[in-house]
Amino acid sequence: MDGAGNGRFRGPVDGEARPRYARQMPNAGPAAERARVPLPGFLIIVAAWLVPALLSGVNSFMQSRLEGQPTAWRWVVFNSVDWLLYAVLTPFVFRWSRRLPLQGAGMPRRIGLHILAALALCVAWAGMGTLLRMGIFGVEPAARVLRDFAGWIFTTLPFGVGVYFALVGIEHSLFYFSQARERETHAARLAAQLAEARLGALRMQLNPHFLFNSLNAITVLVRDRDTEAASRMLELLSDVLRQVLRADESHETSLTEELDFLQRYLAIEQVRFSDRLRPRFEVEPELGRAAAPRFLLQPLVENALRHGIARRADAGSLVVSARRDGNVLVLSVRDDGPGLTAGATESAGVGLANTRARLAALYGDAASLDFSNAPEGGVVATVRLPYHEVP
């Protein structure tokens, strides 16, 4: 029979995201895990089987034309619709494959059940094909129908079994593909949550570090009985702390806001250093909206004051600069202190270690923090990070 040789498949299940292995068989292994993966909808299955259906119809039409015979349209229709019968059977194969995954314990039993299911598919396909043929060509005597049905089963047996296990393979492939994507999404979500938690912890570490350093400076002024300077420093500190301790979801801010905070911090330090501190800013105006981590420059300035300005007997200068180098934002803090001695490295205090960790968490290898001796004397701390602007 022309239709018997055409394998019939059946497309996936209706569009619902049916739990994969929701009704778990004994020893189903990862069945419950597979239950979350949806299967293709019935319309997708029909669309997939339309391709061989149309090709089979075209084949029947062209064969009759090449042989110079009139087109047998009923056979053209039969051979096309015969393939679509697989679209009716495929969801059942997919659901059965869900319940009996070819993995884990009990493999021999599952393979045996799949072989029985493949034979059942051949019987179902032959039965549906027999009914289809009776609907197109008319009803024949019962004995002829039974004989044709039996013959059709054996004719379709090799192809039908192959189709069944091909559908099982497709179902397993869909599951593993969906599982891989789900794991990638889950891993990305976990990485984002871990980075957020790490940044939050680093920021909580920075706040008391800054606060304690400022309070220590005020304590020194109080011990020196410099009441006016201590009062002025407390007023400035209260303004700064309102910004430092503000609960802000964003870990980045505009360069303008970062420099504004730094100026307030330097105002506090100028009270402590009096006329020994001479800060200067060299920032390109168009970089105002450039994004930078919050409180990035304060630890660098603190390090310059501590190891540069504080070690000078006379007044010292502190230069904060910002420029753009292609797609990189370059920030630097330079002092005119004694500089790094041979073989020495920059201080690895809490502030600088925190800064390095935050840069790594936010930008990975795309950001860096380096220290070097400035050509004119002193030390320059340089931060490089990807350039982008805040909304």
N, C-alpha and C positions, 0 to 999 in steps of 0.2 A: 504494500500500500504506500502511496506517495507520502502520506502524512506520517506513517509509522517511522520512516527513516529520519524524520526531523525531530531532533530531541526537543522535549518541551521542558521548560524550566518554570520556576515560579518565583516571582519577585518577592522582595522583602515584605515585611508586615505593614499594617496600617501605620499612619504617621505617629501614633502615640509612642512616647518614650517609655516603652514597656520595660520593667525591671528585668535585667538579663539574669536569668536563673533565679527569678523571684521564688518560684516553687522548686526548691532545691531537691535534687535526687540524692540518694545515699552516696556518700563518697564523692560529692560533686566538686570538692576542692574549692577553687576560687569562684564558684558559681555566684555566691552572694556579691562578690566584688564586681563581677561582670554585669550584674543586674542593673547597674546604673547607666549602662551604655545604650542609647537608643538605636533602633534599627531603621533602615530606610522606609519611607512611606510607600503605600501601595501604588500611588501614581508614579513614583520614581521607578518602581519595579516594572510597571506596564510600559513605561517609556523605554526602559532598558531592553525589554523583550520585543518592542516594536521593530527594532533594527533587524533581527533575524526573521521576524514575521514578514516584513516588507521584502527582504531579499529573497525569501522562499517564494513569495507570490510572483516576484519578477522572474525568478528562475523558471517557474511553471509556465508563465506567459511566453518567455523567450524560447523555451524548448519546443512548444507547440508551433511557434512561428518558424523556427529553424527547420523543423520537420515538415513544414508546408501543410500542417493540419489546422483546422479551425480551433480557435482558442476555447479551451474547456474552462469557462469562467467559474464553474462550481468547484473544479479542482484548484483553481487559483485561490479562491476564497478559503477552501478547506485547508490548503497547505499554509496559508497565512495565519488563520485563526488557530490552527493546531499548535503553533508556537506560543500563542498567547495563553494557552492552557497552562503553560508553565508559570505564567504570572499569577495564576490562581493557587498554584501549589507552593511557590517559593516561600511565602510567609510561614507556612507550616514547617518547611524545612529549616528556616531560620530559627523559629521558636524551638524546634527540637534540638537544633545545634546549640542553642543557648543553654538548654537544660542538661545537655551531655557534652561538655567541652572536652576536646581531645587533649587533656593534660591532667596532671595530678594522678592520684591513686585510682585504681579500678579501670585502667585503660582497656584490658582485654574485654571486659564486660561492655564497656561503652562502644568499642569498635563493633562488637557483635550486634548491639542494638542499632547502630547506624547502618549495618549491612541489611538488617531486617527492614529498617525504614526506607532504605534505597529500593528494596524489592517492592515495598508497599507503594512507593512513588511510581514505579513502572506499572503496577496494576491500576493505580488511580489514573495515570495518564492514558493507559489503553482504554479504560472504561469511559473516561470523558471523551476521548477521541472517537469511540464507537458511537456514543450518543450524538456527537457533533456530525459524524458521517450520516447517521440516520436522519438528522434534521436537515441536512443539505441534499442527500441523494434519495431520501425516502426510506420507509421501513421495509426490511427484508424478512424472510422467514426466520423464526427463532433459531432453528438449527444452524442456519447460515451466520446469524449474528453471533452465536456462541462460538462457532468455529473461528470466525474472523477475530473475535475478541481474544481467544486463546492464542491464536497465531500472532496477534499484535503484541501481546505481552512478551513473547519470546523474541519477537523482532526488535522491540524497543529495549530489551533487557540490557545489552552492553552500553548503549548510549545513555539510557535512563540512569543506570548506576553511576556512570561517569558524571552526568549532570548533577546528580545528588551530591556527590563528594566535592564537586567543584563549588556548589552553593555553600556547603559546609566550610570549605576553605575561604570563600568570600566573607562569610559571616565572621569567622575567626579573624580574618585580616581587618575587617571593619572594627572589631573589638580592640585588637592590639593597637591599631592606629588611633582610635579614640582614647585608649588608655594612655598611650604615649603623649598625646596632646594634653590630656588631663594632668599627667605628671609634670609636664613642662610648665603648665599654668600654675600648678600647685607649688612647684619649686620657685617660680618667679615671685609668687605671692609671699612665700616664706622668706625669700631673700629680701624683698622690700620691707617686710615686717621686721626682719632682723636688723636691717640697716636703720630703719626708723627708731627701733629700740636702742641701738647703739648710739645713734646721734643724740637721742634724748638723754641717755646716761652721760655722754660726754659733756653735754651742755649743763646738766645738773652738777657735774664735777667742776666746770669752769666758774659757775656763779659763786660758790663759797670761796673758791680760790681768789677771785677778784675781790670779794668782800673782805676777806681776812687781810689781804695785803693793804687795802685802803684803811682798814681800822688800825692796823699796825702803824701806818704813817700818821694817823690822827693821834694815836697814843704817844708817839714821839713828840708831836707838837704840844700836847698837854703836859708832858714831863718837862718840856722846855719853857713852860708857862707862857707859850705864845697863844693866848686865848683867842685873839682876833683871827689868827690864821686857822686855828682849829675850828672855830665857828664857821668861818667861810668854807672850809673843807667839808664840814658836815652838811652844809646847805648844798654844795655841789654834789656830794656823794648821794644825798637823797634823790636828786634829780636823775643821776645816773642809774641808781638802783631801781627806780621805777621802770626804766627801760630794760635793764638786765633781767629783772625778775618777772617781766611781763610774759604771760602765757601766750606764745605765738606759735601757730602751727607750722609756719614756714621756717626752714633752716637757712634760707637765703634772703638777702635784702638788696636794695639798690646801693651802689657805691656812694651815692650822696648821703643816704642814711647812715651807712657805716662810718663815713668820715665825720658826720655830725656827732655821732656817739664818741668817736675818737677825740674830737676837739673838747668835748665835755670831760673826758677822762684826763686829757692833758692839762685842762684847767685845774683839776685837782692836784696833779703832779707839780704844776707851777707854784701852787701854794707851798708845797713841801720843799721844792728846790729854789724857790724865790727867783732871783735874777740869773741863776746858773743855767736855766733851761731856756733854749731858744728854738722853738718848733717852727717848721716851715712846711707848707704843702705845695707840691708840684703835680697838679692833676689836670689832665686835658678836659676841658668843659664838656665835650661831647660824650664823655664816659659816665655821666651822672646816672644813667639808667642801667649800667652794667651790673650784672648779678654777682654778688660775693657772699660767702658764708657770714652769718651774723657773728660779730665779735671776733673776726679773723685777725684784725690788725692790733688789737689791744695787747695780746700776749707778746707780739713782736716788739711793740713799743716798750712794754714793761721790761723785756729782756735788754733792749738797747739802753734804757735808763739805768738799769741795775748794773750792767757790765761795761757800759760806756760812759755815760754822763756822770754817774756817781763816783767814778774813779778819777775824774779830772779835778784838779784843784781850782781851775777857773771855769768860766762859762763854757758850755758845750752846745752844739747845734744838733737838732734831730730833724731829718728830712723824710717826709712821707711822700712818695710819688706813685703815680699810676699812668700806665700807657697801654696802648693796644698794639700787639704784634701779630697781624693777620687774624687768625681765629683764637688767639691766646690773649688773655688779660694778664698783664705783668704788674704786680704790686711790689713795692720795695720800701723798707725802712732802713735808713742809714744814720749812723752816729759817727762822731769824730773822736771816739775814745781810743784806748790803747790798741785795739784790734786783737785779732786772734794770734796767739803765740804759735810757734812752729810745733806741729803735731797735735795741737789742741783742736777740739771740736766745740761746736756751740753747746750751750747749756741744754741739758735734757730734763729740765724741770717740768712741773705739771702743765704749765701753760703751753710750752712748745710741744710736748708729747701729745697734749690734747689737740693742738692745731694740726699736727701731722695725721693723727687718727681721724679727725673730722674730714680733712681733705681726701684721705683714702676712702672713707665711707661714702662721700658725696660724688667723687669723680674718679676713683680708682687710680690707674696709672697715668691718667690724663693731667693730673695736678702734681705739683712738686713744691717743696720748701727747701731752699739752699741758703747757706751762709758762706760769706767770703770776705776777705779784707778789701776795703775800698781803696782805689788807687791813691786818693788824696789823704788816706788815713782813716782809721775806724773800721767798723764792720757794717756790711750791708746784708740784710735778710731779704731774699727775693722769693716771691710766691708766683707761680705760674698756674693758671687754671683756664679751662675752656671758656671762651667768651660767649656770653649770651645775655640778653636783657630781661629784666623783670617785667611782667605784664603791666 
